[in-house]
């Protein structure tokens, strides 16, 4: 039995056996062979197994997250059945008497290099597809495990160094009961996705992958940030009781599902949810969400080999708006770059991508990507209560330019007889300190603000939220952060505008009393955080929390803020 400490990323208790999600060792030897026919049989068998797996993954992906994500696997299947790729491998085995691993590697590398150097963007994208399928076939030739989250068919805890968005998109909640990773924090994509999937998770353990073996049983304690490897019978019994207790607590929260959100002194706020795909809406409604405060549209672009079409986007936005009825839906335009790379966009390699060519900066320079999204949103606007916000806005000029493109597309659609809502609010994410500092000027032009604390904190504190060495500086309750939030809320309210928060801080039990006192109008969080937050707000007096505002804003350290709030709310 061994205990490992990490960061509690998604609430709950999970108990199951280990599933190691790690890249296999694909090193191989160059061997001269005597029987080419036998070697070609080995290659055919590896290709056959790979195709069977990809068919299963395609079906699962289509069912779980939609047709557009499944299309990448259609492309992979076409590659594996392409005689122009496969026949040269077999010829090389027969002619050069090399083993299948060498033939696979040399032929695919030739095609990858060829495609990478082509001017046509679509053809360059094929290089990444060939690279992906080559790894799968090679793993089967070498008889090593090739991890496929989508093919998990028994109850497991996924253990990984980290989980990419595409990894988490493949997780089946029926079988994946929780996960634990070496790296990451509460605001990493794996943590956010865990909360979206409603499965317990512990991240940032530093060494969980080195500490477990294939047949281990583990407990993931997503409330206290612990992973217990091969627990004793007594610990298993204790944690099963904790599971029962948590389930009972969830039933109590569920009683507030259809209730509005009021503080104890009768002040109303809105509790909304952050989502990534149309399939997430069910969880929002089941957890009593009063709206969607952040629809991350980049998930429409991920796990694909090409840009989603305007029609694909329209159908996704329409689906979300229709499911939410008259409840507000805030859609964030494309936010790629930083840690969200798309192979087919050929984004530049940068020393500091988080401060580089990303989000609105990319969109304003790539109108062929941005304008179809704006058109799809405008067309979908008649199906619900749509609000559009632009990410990573640093200057007024950027906002004006983005809004001008939106109005251009609206005028063009209406000229063509396409119906567009005239009640679309247009706002921005406040995640760059410069924007918060001159919020007074922005407030005159935007319809609303949504504070993205995940980035605002790391930019203000100059501390990369993914860097373990400086994680101590990622301080959501630091007075510098609170003062920026206060500046934004005060500026908006003076202009009669509303302010939301879509960063993870909005669902944090320590932050909620502070934000209530600062006058935040909308709290947007993971769907599973909504009912606990509603329960907490019911017990808080907004007037009382507001009376502490000046004290909190004048404090010097995060520790002082936390101690003060704990004392006042215990």
Helices and strands as residue ranges (DSSP letters): E 2-5, E 7-10, E 13-21, H 36-65, H 67-80, H 83-96, H 100-116, H 121-142, G 149-151, E 156-160, H 165-169, E 176-181, H 189-197, E 200-203, H 208-211, E 217-221, E 226-229, H 233-254, E 261-262, E 268-275, G 278-280, H 281-286, E 292-296, G 297-300, H 310-324, E 328-332, G 343-345, G 353-355, H 359-365, H 367-380, G 381-383, E 385-390, H 396-415, E 425-430, H 433-437, H 439-443, E 448-451, H 453-461, G 468-473, H 479-494, E 498-501, G 504-507, H 509-518, E 522-525, G 527-529, H 530-538, H 542-547, H 549-553, H 558-569
